[in-house]
Amino acid sequence: MPITKGAKKAIRGSARKRGYNERRKRAMREIIKKIEKLAKTDKKEAEKLLASVYQTIDKAAKVGVIKKNNAARKKSRLARLVK
């Protein structure tokens, strides 16, 4: 348990940041699953959705939820799947 006032503040801050990161990661995973499902059935819709998937992945990489190369790899694999 935290003892000092600063340690208590750090725990509150890290919990808040964890919440933001979890929301970002969950949104990314949901949209990736959605486009993977669409790629199997409706390629046109999947192509339309690709830009918003890229945006979600880039935002997650920008704030540090995932690393830059991880984002690039995900985008590359999704683009290949949709084509």
Wavefront OBJ file of the C-alpha trace (Angstrom):
o trace
v 0.000 0.000 0.000
v 1.175 3.529 -0.732
v 2.420 5.484 2.238
v 3.315 8.932 0.974
v 0.896 11.420 -0.506
v 2.758 11.336 -3.827
v 2.507 7.558 -4.058
v -1.256 7.747 -3.510
v -1.547 10.306 -6.320
v 0.574 8.121 -8.596
v -1.745 5.169 -8.040
v -4.790 7.292 -8.923
v -3.072 8.579 -12.052
v -1.933 5.164 -13.196
v -5.442 3.748 -12.711
v -6.857 6.555 -14.857
v -4.242 5.995 -17.574
v -4.889 2.253 -17.498
v -8.578 2.923 -18.116
v -7.806 5.092 -21.145
v -5.380 2.509 -22.515
v -7.835 -0.340 -22.028
v -10.576 1.572 -23.853
v -8.231 2.330 -26.746
v -7.084 -1.292 -26.967
v -10.625 -2.674 -26.755
v -11.842 -0.335 -29.518
v -8.921 -1.410 -31.679
v -9.594 -5.116 -31.143
v -13.326 -4.757 -31.822
v -12.871 -2.908 -35.106
v -10.179 -5.359 -36.245
v -12.517 -8.291 -35.576
v -15.273 -6.484 -37.448
v -13.143 -5.906 -40.552
v -11.817 -9.481 -40.495
v -15.393 -10.749 -40.498
v -16.351 -8.367 -43.322
v -13.323 -9.383 -45.389
v -14.689 -12.906 -45.568
v -18.163 -11.844 -46.664
v -18.243 -8.334 -48.179
v -14.961 -7.001 -49.599
v -16.452 -3.618 -50.653
v -17.627 -2.821 -47.123
v -14.300 -3.973 -45.708
v -12.442 -1.560 -48.027
v -14.655 1.316 -46.864
v -13.972 0.443 -43.225
v -10.205 0.124 -43.736
v -9.514 3.855 -43.275
v -11.247 3.989 -39.891
v -9.374 0.847 -38.808
v -6.093 2.518 -39.751
v -7.097 5.598 -37.771
v -7.884 3.545 -34.663
v -4.622 1.610 -34.892
v -2.591 4.789 -35.457
v -4.161 6.482 -32.434
v -3.332 3.480 -30.261
v 0.278 3.593 -31.478
v 0.520 7.363 -31.031
v -0.424 7.296 -27.357
v 1.742 4.258 -26.634
v -0.868 1.537 -26.193
v 0.904 -0.517 -28.854
v 4.302 -0.008 -30.450
v 4.851 1.592 -33.835
v 6.005 -1.577 -35.605
v 3.138 -3.542 -34.101
v 0.724 -1.004 -35.600
v 2.438 -1.192 -38.982
v 2.260 -4.984 -38.929
v -1.452 -4.982 -38.055
v -2.228 -2.494 -40.821
v -0.226 -4.461 -43.368
v -1.932 -7.733 -42.527
v -5.381 -6.172 -42.662
v -4.676 -4.520 -46.012
v -3.491 -7.857 -47.400
v -6.604 -9.575 -46.017
v -8.966 -7.067 -47.632
v -7.260 -7.143 -51.056
l 1 2 3 4 5 6 7 8 9 10 11 12 13 14 15 16 17 18 19 20 21 22 23 24 25 26 27 28 29 30 31 32 33 34 35 36 37 38 39 40 41 42 43 44 45 46 47 48 49 50 51 52 53 54 55 56 57 58 59 60 61 62 63 64 65 66 67 68 69 70 71 72 73 74 75 76 77 78 79 80 81 82 83
